[in-house]
């Protein structure tokens, strides 16, 4: 189960939009997701260490700030 760090929406990986192909970082497989509820972008790390310990965590990606056009 993957949980959105912005709004708390929880689903399996198919419930989120994948923004980039998965890549490897050390022993982690990293996937970049977009939440269907709040459209927040985050990275989900999952993997098994050399010692056999399973690890999963998310990292928030700073949302882009859109400037309003002044009239």
C-alpha positions as CSV (number, residue, x, y, z in Angstrom):
1,X,0.0,0.0,0.0
2,X,1.2,3.5,-0.9
3,X,0.1,6.5,1.1
4,X,0.1,10.1,-0.2
5,X,2.2,12.3,2.1
6,X,0.1,15.4,1.2
7,X,-3.5,14.3,1.8
8,X,-3.2,10.8,3.3
9,X,-5.0,9.0,0.4
10,X,-4.0,5.3,0.5
11,X,-4.2,2.8,-2.3
12,X,-2.1,0.2,-4.1
13,X,0.3,1.4,-6.8
14,X,-2.3,1.1,-9.5
15,X,-4.4,3.8,-7.7
16,X,-1.7,6.4,-8.4
17,X,-0.6,7.9,-11.7
18,X,3.0,7.0,-12.6
19,X,4.9,10.1,-13.8
20,X,8.2,8.4,-14.7
21,X,9.6,4.9,-15.3
22,X,10.9,3.3,-12.1
23,X,14.7,3.5,-11.5
24,X,17.2,2.0,-9.1
25,X,18.8,3.9,-6.2
26,X,21.2,1.6,-4.3
27,X,18.9,-1.3,-3.3
28,X,15.7,0.7,-3.7
29,X,13.3,0.8,-6.6
30,X,12.1,4.3,-6.9
31,X,8.7,5.3,-8.5
32,X,7.4,8.8,-9.0
33,X,3.6,9.1,-8.4
34,X,0.9,11.7,-8.6
35,X,-2.0,11.5,-6.2
36,X,-5.4,11.3,-7.9
37,X,-7.1,13.3,-5.1
38,X,-4.8,16.3,-4.4
39,X,-2.4,16.0,-7.4
40,X,0.6,16.1,-5.1
41,X,3.8,14.6,-6.6
42,X,6.0,12.2,-4.5
43,X,8.5,9.5,-4.8
44,X,8.0,6.0,-3.3
45,X,11.1,4.0,-2.4
46,X,10.8,0.3,-1.7
47,X,13.5,-2.4,-1.5
48,X,15.2,-5.2,0.5
49,X,18.6,-4.4,2.0
50,X,21.6,-6.7,1.8
51,X,20.8,-8.0,5.3
52,X,17.2,-8.9,4.2
53,X,15.4,-6.0,5.9
54,X,12.4,-4.7,3.9
55,X,12.2,-0.9,3.7
56,X,9.5,1.5,2.2
57,X,9.2,5.2,2.5
58,X,8.0,8.3,0.6
59,X,9.6,11.6,-0.2
60,X,7.5,14.7,-1.0
61,X,8.4,16.6,-4.1
62,X,8.0,20.3,-3.6
63,X,4.9,21.5,-5.5
64,X,5.4,24.1,-8.1
65,X,4.2,27.6,-7.2
66,X,2.1,29.2,-9.9
67,X,2.1,33.0,-9.9
68,X,-1.2,34.7,-10.5
69,X,-1.5,37.0,-13.4
70,X,-2.3,40.5,-12.2
71,X,-5.0,42.4,-14.1
